[in-house]
């Protein structure tokens, strides 16, 4: 599949009477968006705010982050199976409002939601301190279940990103990149001497607000399968989970998956990017066995030489990670796993809940238990009411001066297991 991404650089965002993209500025008519959001009877009210890089602004509790994109040419439309009809996306032309993001906040859904600081030490841990953010604060109607609450906000955020993405259809891109993902046979013929490398993307699917959707299907209801990586760029995978903010893959992370980007950058040079496999992270042992069996079976069937495996979450999913790794290694295929660590605040605890000698090549995204103090900022979008309840917070997190001490687990994207983070090693 061949997909062309046209990047329109958004350098600023502002409220206006007319929604448009002009000279690198995203103009937003909040009243029009409000009407679209409140079509959902589950939502009572919505408000909009803007947060720009470097501003003294804190956003919390963050639920999802979405990048506005739009199909210009090709089959299907953005967010298929959810916002638009089901069709196989991943080909044609898509425009991207690079530098803009829709950030959803509001009353807490699950305790694993996060913080984005636009300046200060917290900003160094989240990529979303560098985006121009339209922050959408939702008030749900009383009496909703947690799943109804999460679904309403998820759909509303996607609708907003869909509408804003359409504003870039007629804009001239600042940069164009082409991603060509060949069939298995085409890749073998084109690069017979290069190692065939695949990517196994583990998707959070434990239920209880730990869900990921593929073409609108809850991934825990699916067996391990294959996608073209270009489908992911077109919104085929969407976040619907409230797992710990530090290693949660927001929808924005899926749209901009850096493992996919890096594999494409080396395709035809040092490796043949031959396959992308998606698998779930279910709760029960039988489901874990089934899914990891299928991962290894597909890797073996495709005759891959090496595989990168990325995890989402920690604890229970560590078992899925090690099962995928060891079973694939036993097929004779080399693996590298990407994960983060929960090694305790002093760094001396066991980093993963599971381990195996075959998991001998690992990239770490950092220790999520590391403590950080976030100084009081001038403005809060959302509310601080839940700071002590979210994962990484604790009783006494906020001191008398308004400073917040939390584990970096509470910061959105701090230890992202796709490597989409600002942490690095020297």
N, C-alpha and C positions, 0 to 999 in steps of 0.2 A: 504494500500500500504506500502511496506517495502523498504526503501532506506538505503544503506550503504554509508557513506561519508568517504573517505580516505584522511586525511589531510597531505599534504606534506609541511613542514615548509620552507618557503623561507626567508632566512636570509640576502640575498644580491641579487642585480641585476646588470648586467654589459653587455656592448656591446661586441659581439664576432663574429667570422667568422661563427660559427655554433650555431644555436639555440638549446638549450638543458637545462635540469635540472640536475644538478650534485652537490652532496654534499651540498644541501641547497642553491645553487646559481642558479638563473635564467639567463641563457645566451641568449642574443637576437641579431639576425642578422637583423639590421635595414634596410638593402637594400632589403632583402626578404619581409619584411613587407611593405616597401614603394611600391614595385611592386603590392602587393595585394590591397593596398589602392587606388592607382592611376588607377586601373581598372575602377573606377567610374568617368565618364566624368564630373561630377559636381565638382570634386575637382582638383585644379590646382597644388597644391604642399602640401607636408607634411614633417614635421621634427620631430625627436624623441629626447627626453632628459630623464634623470633619476633624480629622487628626492628621497633621503633617509632620514629616521628619524634623526633629530638633525642637518641637514644641514641648512645653512643660505640661504634658497630658498623660494621664494613665487611663487605660481602657480595661474594664473588668466587670463581670466575669465573661470572658470571651468563649463563644460557642463554636463558630466556624469562621473561616476566612476564604473568600472566593475571588478569583480574578475574572473580570469581565472579558469575555471572548465572544466572537460571533462567526458563524459560517457565512462565507462570501460566495463560495462555489463548491459544489460537490454533493454527495448523498447525505441526507439527514440534517440535523440541526443540533445545537448545543444542548447538553444535559439530556440525552435521549432516554426515553422510558420513564422520565420523571417530569420535566417541564415540557418536553416535546415528544412527538411520536417515536416509537421504537424504529430505529433504522441503524444500520452499521455505519458508524462514522469513522473518521480517521483518514479520509482522502479529500483531495480538492484544495481549497484555500480557506484559511481561517485567519481572522484579524484579532489581535491581542492588544488590549489597553495596558501595556507594560508600565508598571509603576503605580497602578491603581489597584485598590482592593476594597471589597465589601466585607466589613467585619460585623458579625452579629453578636449582640449582648442582651442582657435583660435579667429578669428573675431567674435564679439558678434552677437548672433542670436536674443535673447530677453533680455530685461533689467534685468531679474531676473536670473543672473548667479553669480558665487561665487569665493571665495578666499580660498586657502589652504596654510597655512604657515607651514613649516616643523620644525620651532623652534620659540621661543619667546612666548608671551602671546596668540597670535592667535592659536598656535599649541594646546593649552589646550582645545580649543573649537571644534576641528575637529578630528574624528577618523582617518582620512587619513594622519595625521602627523606621524602615527605609522606604516604605510605600506610602502613597497618599491615600488615606483611608476614609471611605464613607462608612461611618459607624451607625448601625441601625439598632435602636434600643426598643425592644418589644415588651408590651404588657399583655400577658395572656388572660383570657377570661377565667373566672374562678371555677374550680371544680374539675379542671382538666387532669387527666392522668399524666404521669411523667412522659410516657410515650407520645401522647397526643400533643403535649407541650413541645417536645423535641421536634416532632414532625412538622408542626405548624411553623416553627421558626426556621427549620431547614428549608422548607418549600419557599417561604417568604424571601430568605436570603438568596436562593437560586433565582427566583423571579426577578429580583432587583438586579442581580448580576447579568441576567439574560437581557433585560431592557437596556442597561447601560452598555453592554457589549455591542448591541445593535447600532449604537451611536457611532461606532468606528468602522462600519461597513464601507462607507464611501471615503474614508480618510486615506491619505497616502501614507504607506508605512515608512518608518524611519530605517527599518532593517527588514530584510526578508531572509528566512532560512527554509531550506527544503530538507525534509526527512523522508528518505526512501527506504522502506522496509521490504526487502524482497521475499519471495517464497523460499521454502527450504531448498528446492532444487536450483533455483536461480542463484542463491547464495553459494551453494557448493560449486557450481560451474564458474562463477565469477571469481571466487577466492579459494581455490582448491588447497593452497598451501597454508592458509591461515587457520589458527585454532578456532573452533566453533564454540562461541560463548553464549550462554543464556542467562536470563534474569528470572528468579523466582521471587515474586512480590507477595509477601504475606499480608493479608488484609484482616483487620480487627473484626471479629464476628462472634463475640461471646454473648450477644444479647444483653438485656438489662441496660440499654443505652450504650451498648458497645457494638454498633452495627456499621457496615460499609455496604454501599449499593453499587451494583454493576448492571448498567442498562436498566435500572429500576428494581433489580432483584436483590433481595437481602442475601449477601454472600454466604451466610451460614446455611442457606438452603441449597447451595450449589456444591458440586464436586469440583476439584481442581481442574482448571481448564487453561486454554491459551487465548491471548489477545495479541493484536498488533500494538506496539507501543504508541503508534499514532492515534489509536482509539482513545487512549488515556488523555492525550493532549486535547481531544475534542469533548472531554467531559463525560466519558463512559463510566468513570469511577468517581463516586461522590461520598464524602464523609457524612456519616450519621451517628457519630459516636461522641461520647463525653468522657473519654479516657484521659489519663493524666496529660495536662497541657503540654508538658515538655516534649513528649514523644508521640503525641497524636498527629496523624496525617490529616491536616485540614484538606478541604477540596482544593485549595490553592497549591498545597504540596503535591497532590496527585497531578494537577495540571502542569506543574513545573518539576516533575520528578528528576532530580539530578543524576540518578543512576542511569536512567534512560538517556539523558543528554550526554553523559560521558561515554556510554557505549556507542551511541551514534557518532560521537566525535572520533572514535577510534575504529569505527567500522570501515573495513577495506584497507586499513593501514596496519594495525597490529593484531586485529581480530576480525572475525566474522560474527556480527551480532545476529545470531541464528534463531532465537526464540525468546518469547516472554510468556511466562507461566504465572497465573494468579491462583493462590490457594487461601483457604480460610484458617481462622484460629478459633476453633470451637472449644466448648468447655469439657465435654465428655471424652473419656479416653478412647472409646471406639471411634468417635469422629476424628480425633487426632490421628489415630492409626490409619483410618481410611484415607484421609486427605494427604498425609505424608507418603503413604503407599503410592497414591496417584502422582504425586510430584516426582518421586523417584522413577516411576514407570514412564512418565512422559519424557523426562530427561534421558533415560536410557533409550527409549524408542527413537528420539531425535538424534541420538549419537553425539551428544554434546561433549566437548573436551573440558569445559569449565563452567561454573555457575556462580553467580553472585546471589545471595539470599538476604533480603532485608526484612526485618521484623517490625511489628507495630505493637507497642505496649510492653509490658514486663510481667514477671511473675508467672502466672498460668501460661501465657504465650511462649515463655522460654522453653517449655516442653515441646511445643510445636516446632520451634526453631531448631532445637537439637535433633528432633526426629527427622525433619526435612534434611538437615545437614548430614546426619550419619547414614541415612538410607541412600542419599544421593552419592555420598562418598563410596559406599559399598558397591555401586554400579561401576566404579572406576573413574568417576567424574570428580575432578577437583572442585572444592567449594571455598568461597570466602563469605563469611557472614558479617552483616552490619547490625549492631545492636547498641544499646546504651547500658549503663550500669546503675544498680542500686546498691552501692557499696557502703552505705552508712555515711553519716556526716563526717566521720573521721577517715573514711576510705578504706577501712580494714575489714569490712564484712564481705561475705561471698557476693560477687557481683551479679551472678545469674542464679535463678532458682534451679537450673539444670545445667549439666555439662557432660562432655564426653571427650576422650582423647582424640577422636577423629575430627573434632571441631578445633583444628589447629591453625586456622587462618582467620583472624577476626579484626574488624575495624570497629573501634569504640567511638560513640558519640558523646562520651562524657559521663560523669557521675551525677545523677539527678538529685541525690541527697545533699549535695553541696549547699551550704547556707549562703544567702546574700541579703544585704540590707538595702532596701529601695527607699531613697529619701522621699519625703513628702513632695508632691508636685502641685502645681497651681490649679489644675483642673482634673476632675474625674468624670469620664463618660461611662455611665453605668452606675454601679454602686460598690462601695467597700463593705457592704453588710455581710458578705459571704467570705471575706478574706481569710478568716480563721477556720472556715469549714472546707475550703477547697483543698485538694491534694497538694501537699507541700506547705500548707498553712497549719497553724496550731493556735491554741489558746494563748493569748498574749502576743500574737504576731504584730499587732499595731501598738506602738508605744504612745506616750502622751504627746509627743511632738508630731505625730502623724507619719513617722517612719514605719516601714513594713519590713519585718524579717521573715523570710520564707526560704524553703528549699527551692532551688532553681526548677524543680519539678512543677512549680506553679506558673512558670513563665512559658507562654505559648511558643513552641518550637525550639526551646533551649537545647534539648538533646535529641533532636529529630533523627530517627533511625534510617532515613533515606540519605543522611549526611547533609540535609538542607538546614544547616545551622551556622552560627558564627563562631563556634568553638573549633579549635584546631590544636595540633600538637607540634612541638618543635623538638 
